Amino acid sequence: MSTSQNVLVINCGSSSLKYQLLNMADENVMAKGLIERIGMQDGVHTLNRPQEDDFKEVLPIEDHARAIELVMAALVDEGHGVLKSMSEVNAVGHRVVHAGEKYSGSVPIDDDVIAALEECVSLAPLHNPANITGIRAAQKVMPDVPMVGVFDTAFHQSMPDRAYIYPIPYYLYEEHQIRRYGFHGTSHRYVTLRAAEMMECTPADLNLITCHLGNGASVAAVLGGQSVDTSMGLTPLEGLMMGTRSGDIDPAMVGFLSRKLGKDLSEIEKMLNKESGMLGISGISSDLRDVEREYANGNDRARLALEVYGYHIRKYIGAYAVALGRVDAIVFTAGVGEHASLVREWACQGLEAIGAILDPFKNATRHDESVISKMSSRVKIMIIPTNEELMIARDTAELVLS
């Protein structure tokens, strides 16, 4: 690698931008931040630095190019910055949601890569345009810095066709690439590698079921370090019930609801993506913490939402145990997976059938990286906090700084 190994990780949403600056010599986070309300007069930029007070500013942020400029200005500011100049940023890693079948790993970004991402806009209309905008904005203000695209879908490109083909007319796959893609791949890959380290073996020796449980949620079956199935599909709507997404439903429900409620397709899609899941069942919130509080107060709809969620998780775990044939560990990660002991408890009910026995005390008291199964459990149950930014930075450093 070059003598300097600073990697800036950028994750662009439609109206937000998250970033981290990491020194890859020791993988330390030098600074991280969040820019919200892009496109509005009262945009918010928050910068966090180790052992320092947060820096926060509220100002107009007209577009993503301006947001990138704010990131650069903050990182080199005399009062709260961590760099002398932006020349100390050696590479930029971009999180990109959808790469279709084009890429099975991270790649340096060039015109061909951007063209491929534009082709995938129809597959991820809420995510890819923002990702592309972030890349172009970064290229505009840092034209000479190498950039890498790290794709949410890439880890799942190892799925066999029996797992990713939908039972619909085959020409739809041939002509329109309609298939299961899966998401959260960077997170599933990170916890796969970390689980192997914790178990003192190589990923190739392990069969894992990894559960990324946040506001969005997915489960993956990982055979010998490679994804062979995952719960999300063509879009992030399929699979587990989530904060506001329905997850698996009868597809005929879309037409039924349209006729019954007099709603058009876009309204039904909005209902399934934004008004369903934890929010839809509980009627309380999409935030699991709010639902847990109401459950503790005796709210029956909160109880139902949590039970449905836990049931869906363990149903996928059971299915993937059969798909894998042997399970060495079940990993919980992301905000809910790492912190919600009640969800883990209910998700693990009945898993004794596959040799996974949760330790109630460990589950209730552990939130950091830990093993929470009983000593007698043949299958380890683990909490591993995810670190997608570190995974992106590692890929970026390996591709353009080594």
C-alpha positions in Angstrom: 0.0 0.0 0.0 1.0 3.6 -0.3 2.4 5.3 2.8 -1.0 7.0 3.5 -4.0 4.7 3.7 -7.0 7.0 4.5 -10.2 5.8 2.9 -13.4 7.8 2.9 -16.6 5.7 2.8 -19.7 7.3 1.4 -23.3 5.9 1.6 -25.8 8.1 -0.2 -29.5 7.9 0.3 -32.1 9.9 -1.6 -32.0 12.8 0.9 -29.1 11.8 3.2 -25.4 11.0 3.2 -23.5 8.9 5.7 -19.7 8.9 5.7 -16.7 7.5 7.6 -13.0 8.3 7.3 -10.8 5.3 8.2 -7.1 5.0 8.5 -6.6 1.5 7.0 -3.1 1.2 8.5 -4.8 0.3 11.8 -8.5 0.3 10.7 -9.3 3.1 13.1 -12.2 5.5 12.5 -10.9 9.0 12.3 -14.3 10.6 11.9 -17.8 9.8 10.8 -20.8 11.9 10.0 -24.4 12.2 8.7 -25.9 14.8 6.4 -29.7 14.8 6.4 -32.4 16.7 4.6 -30.4 17.2 1.4 -32.4 19.4 -1.0 -33.9 21.5 1.8 -33.1 24.9 3.5 -32.7 23.3 6.9 -30.3 20.6 6.1 -28.4 19.1 9.1 -24.8 18.0 9.2 -23.4 16.1 12.2 -19.7 15.1 12.6 -18.5 12.7 15.2 -14.8 12.3 16.2 -13.3 9.9 18.8 -12.9 11.6 22.2 -14.2 14.9 20.9 -17.5 16.8 21.1 -19.9 16.4 18.1 -19.9 19.2 15.5 -23.4 20.1 14.2 -24.5 22.6 11.7 -27.9 23.5 10.2 -27.8 25.1 6.7 -29.2 24.9 3.2 -27.9 21.8 1.4 -29.2 22.1 -2.2 -27.9 18.8 -3.6 -25.5 15.9 -3.1 -22.6 17.8 -4.6 -23.0 20.4 -1.9 -23.2 17.6 0.7 -19.8 16.2 -0.5 -18.3 19.7 -0.3 -19.5 20.0 3.3 -17.9 16.6 4.1 -14.6 17.8 2.7 -14.8 21.2 4.5 -15.6 19.5 7.8 -12.7 17.0 7.6 -10.1 19.7 7.0 -11.6 22.4 9.2 -9.0 24.0 11.6 -11.4 23.7 14.6 -13.0 20.3 14.2 -11.3 18.6 11.3 -9.0 15.6 11.3 -7.0 16.2 8.1 -4.6 19.0 7.0 -5.9 18.7 3.5 -8.1 16.5 1.3 -5.0 15.3 -0.4 -4.7 13.0 2.6 -7.7 11.1 1.4 -6.3 8.3 -0.8 -9.4 6.6 -1.9 -13.2 6.7 -1.7 -15.5 3.6 -1.3 -19.1 4.0 -2.3 -21.9 1.7 -1.0 -24.2 0.9 -4.0 -27.4 -1.1 -3.5 -27.9 -2.8 -6.8 -25.5 -4.1 -9.4 -27.8 -6.8 -10.9 -25.8 -9.7 -12.3 -23.0 -7.5 -13.5 -20.6 -7.8 -10.5 -19.9 -10.5 -7.9 -17.5 -8.3 -6.1 -16.3 -4.8 -5.5 -14.8 -2.9 -8.5 -13.0 0.3 -9.2 -15.5 2.8 -10.6 -15.2 3.9 -14.2 -17.6 5.0 -16.9 -18.6 1.4 -17.6 -19.4 0.8 -13.9 -21.6 3.9 -13.8 -23.4 2.8 -17.0 -24.1 -0.6 -15.4 -25.5 1.0 -12.3 -27.8 3.2 -14.5 -29.0 0.0 -16.2 -30.0 -1.3 -12.7 -32.1 1.8 -11.8 -35.3 0.0 -12.7 -34.4 -2.7 -10.2 -33.7 -0.3 -7.4 -35.5 3.0 -8.2 -35.3 4.2 -4.6 -31.6 3.5 -4.1 -29.4 3.4 -7.2 -30.2 7.0 -8.4 -29.0 8.4 -5.0 -25.9 6.1 -5.1 -25.0 7.3 -8.7 -25.6 10.9 -7.6 -23.2 10.5 -4.7 -20.5 8.9 -7.0 -20.8 11.7 -9.5 -20.7 14.4 -6.8 -17.6 12.9 -5.3 -15.9 12.6 -8.7 -16.7 16.3 -9.3 -15.0 17.5 -6.1 -12.3 14.8 -5.9 -11.5 14.1 -9.6 -8.1 12.5 -9.1 -9.0 10.2 -6.2 -9.6 6.5 -7.0 -13.1 5.3 -6.2 -14.6 1.8 -5.6 -18.1 0.6 -5.8 -19.1 -2.0 -3.1 -22.5 -3.6 -3.9 -25.2 -4.9 -1.5 -26.1 -7.6 -4.0 -22.6 -8.9 -4.8 -22.2 -11.3 -1.9 -25.4 -13.1 -3.0 -24.2 -13.6 -6.6 -22.9 -17.1 -5.5 -26.5 -18.3 -5.1 -27.3 -21.3 -7.3 -30.0 -20.9 -10.0 -32.4 -23.1 -8.0 -32.4 -20.4 -5.3 -32.6 -17.3 -7.4 -35.0 -18.3 -10.2 -38.7 -17.4 -9.6 -41.3 -19.9 -10.8 -42.7 -17.5 -13.4 -42.3 -17.5 -17.2 -38.5 -18.0 -17.8 -38.3 -15.3 -20.5 -38.9 -12.7 -17.7 -35.5 -13.7 -16.4 -33.9 -13.9 -19.8 -35.2 -10.6 -21.1 -35.7 -8.5 -17.9 -33.4 -10.1 -15.3 -36.3 -10.8 -12.9 -34.8 -13.0 -10.2 -33.8 -13.1 -6.6 -30.8 -10.8 -5.9 -30.7 -10.3 -2.1 -29.4 -7.3 -0.2 -27.4 -6.5 2.9 -24.6 -8.5 1.3 -21.9 -6.4 2.8 -23.2 -7.0 6.3 -23.7 -10.7 5.7 -20.2 -11.0 4.4 -18.7 -9.0 7.3 -20.3 -11.2 10.0 -19.4 -14.3 8.1 -15.8 -13.4 8.2 -15.9 -12.3 11.8 -17.7 -15.5 12.9 -15.0 -17.6 11.3 -12.4 -15.5 13.3 -14.3 -16.0 16.5 -14.6 -19.7 15.9 -10.9 -20.0 14.9 -11.5 -21.5 11.5 -11.8 -20.4 7.9 -15.1 -19.3 6.3 -14.8 -22.3 4.0 -15.2 -24.6 7.0 -18.4 -23.0 8.3 -22.1 -23.2 7.5 -23.9 -20.1 8.9 -27.3 -18.6 9.1 -26.8 -14.8 9.3 -29.7 -12.6 10.5 -29.4 -8.9 9.6 -32.2 -7.4 11.7 -32.7 -3.6 11.4 -35.5 -1.5 10.1 -34.8 -3.5 7.0 -34.1 -7.2 7.7 -32.9 -10.3 5.8 -31.6 -13.8 6.6 -28.9 -15.5 4.5 -27.8 -19.1 4.3 -24.0 -19.2 4.0 -22.4 -22.5 2.9 -18.6 -22.6 3.3 -18.4 -18.9 3.3 -20.7 -18.3 0.3 -24.3 -17.2 0.2 -26.5 -19.9 -1.2 -29.9 -18.3 -0.4 -31.3 -15.2 1.2 -34.7 -13.9 2.1 -34.8 -10.6 0.1 -35.6 -11.0 -3.5 -35.9 -8.9 -6.7 -36.3 -5.9 -4.3 -35.8 -5.4 -0.5 -39.6 -5.9 0.0 -39.5 -9.8 0.0 -38.7 -11.9 3.0 -39.0 -11.0 6.6 -41.5 -8.6 8.0 -39.6 -5.3 8.6 -40.1 -1.9 10.2 -42.5 -0.7 7.5 -42.2 -3.4 4.8 -44.6 -6.4 4.6 -42.1 -9.1 3.7 -43.6 -12.2 2.2 -47.3 -12.0 1.2 -49.6 -13.7 -1.3 -48.9 -11.9 -4.6 -52.6 -12.0 -5.5 -53.1 -9.6 -2.6 -51.9 -6.7 -4.7 -54.7 -7.1 -7.2 -57.2 -7.9 -4.5 -56.4 -4.8 -2.5 -56.5 -2.6 -5.6 -60.0 -3.8 -6.4 -61.2 -3.8 -2.8 -59.8 -0.4 -1.8 -59.9 1.3 -5.2 -56.2 2.0 -5.0 -53.8 2.0 -8.0 -50.5 0.0 -8.1 -48.3 2.8 -6.8 -50.6 3.3 -3.8 -50.5 -0.5 -3.0 -46.7 -0.5 -3.4 -46.5 2.4 -1.0 -48.7 0.6 1.5 -46.5 -2.5 1.3 -43.2 -0.6 1.6 -44.1 2.2 3.9 -47.2 1.3 5.9 -46.8 -2.4 6.7 -44.6 -4.6 8.8 -44.0 -3.6 12.4 -45.9 -0.3 11.9 -48.8 -1.9 10.1 -49.5 -4.7 12.6 -48.8 -2.7 15.8 -50.3 0.6 14.8 -47.7 2.1 17.0 -44.4 2.6 15.3 -41.8 1.2 12.9 -39.2 1.4 15.6 -39.0 -1.8 17.5 -38.1 0.0 20.7 -41.4 1.8 20.7 -43.3 -1.4 20.1 -41.4 -3.2 22.9 -42.3 -0.5 25.4 -46.0 -0.8 24.5 -45.7 -4.6 24.8 -44.3 -4.2 28.3 -47.4 -2.1 29.0 -49.7 -4.9 27.9 -50.6 -3.7 24.4 -51.9 -6.7 22.5 -51.2 -5.4 19.1 -47.6 -4.8 20.1 -47.4 -8.4 21.3 -48.8 -9.7 18.0 -46.3 -7.6 16.0 -43.4 -9.0 17.9 -44.6 -12.6 17.8 -45.1 -12.4 14.0 -41.6 -10.9 13.6 -40.0 -13.6 15.7 -42.0 -16.4 14.0 -40.9 -15.2 10.5 -37.3 -15.1 11.6 -37.3 -18.7 13.0 -39.2 -20.0 10.0 -36.5 -18.8 7.7 -33.8 -20.1 10.1 -35.5 -23.5 10.0 -35.8 -23.5 6.2 -32.1 -22.5 5.8 -31.0 -25.2 8.2 -32.5 -27.7 5.8 -31.0 -26.0 2.8 -27.5 -26.0 4.4 -27.7 -29.6 5.8 -25.5 -28.7 8.7 -25.5 -25.4 10.7 -22.5 -24.4 12.8 -23.7 -21.0 14.0 -26.6 -18.6 13.8 -25.5 -14.9 13.8 -27.6 -12.0 14.9 -26.5 -8.5 13.7 -27.7 -4.9 12.9 -29.6 -2.7 15.3 -32.4 -5.0 16.3 -30.3 -8.2 16.1 -27.6 -6.7 18.3 -29.8 -5.0 20.9 -33.3 -6.6 21.1 -33.0 -9.6 23.4 -36.7 -10.3 23.3 -36.6 -10.6 19.5 -33.6 -13.0 19.7 -35.5 -15.0 22.4 -38.6 -15.4 20.3 -36.6 -16.0 17.1 -34.8 -18.9 18.8 -37.9 -20.6 20.2 -38.0 -24.2 18.9 -34.6 -24.1 17.4 -33.5 -27.0 19.7 -34.8 -29.1 16.8 -31.7 -28.1 14.8 -29.4 -28.2 17.8 -29.4 -24.5 18.7 -30.1 -23.8 22.4 -30.2 -20.2 23.6 -28.9 -19.3 27.0 -31.5 -17.0 28.5 -29.1 -15.2 30.9 -26.5 -14.6 28.2 -29.1 -13.4 25.8 -30.6 -10.9 28.3 -27.2 -9.5 29.4 -25.0 -9.4 26.2 -25.2 -6.8 23.5 -21.6 -6.7 22.2 -19.8 -9.4 20.2 -20.5 -12.6 22.1 -21.8 -16.2 22.1 -25.2 -16.4 23.7 -26.0 -20.2 23.3 -25.7 -22.7 26.1 -22.5 -24.7 26.4 -24.5 -27.8 25.5 -25.7 -26.2 22.2 -24.3 -28.0 19.1 -25.0 -24.9 17.1 -23.5 -21.6 18.4 -25.8 -18.6 18.6 -23.9 -15.4 18.3 -24.2 -11.6 18.4 -21.8 -9.9 16.0 -22.2 -6.1 15.5 -22.0 -5.4 11.8 -19.5 -3.0 10.3 -20.4 -2.4 6.7 -18.2 0.7 6.5 -15.1 -1.2 7.5 -15.9 -3.9 4.9 -16.3 -1.2 2.2 -13.0 0.4 3.3 -11.2 -2.9 3.2 -12.4 -3.7 -0.3 -11.5 -0.2 -1.4 -8.0 -0.3 0.1 -7.3 -3.8 -1.4 -8.4 -2.7 -4.9 -6.8 0.7 -5.3 -4.2 1.2 -2.5 -2.4 -2.2 -2.4 
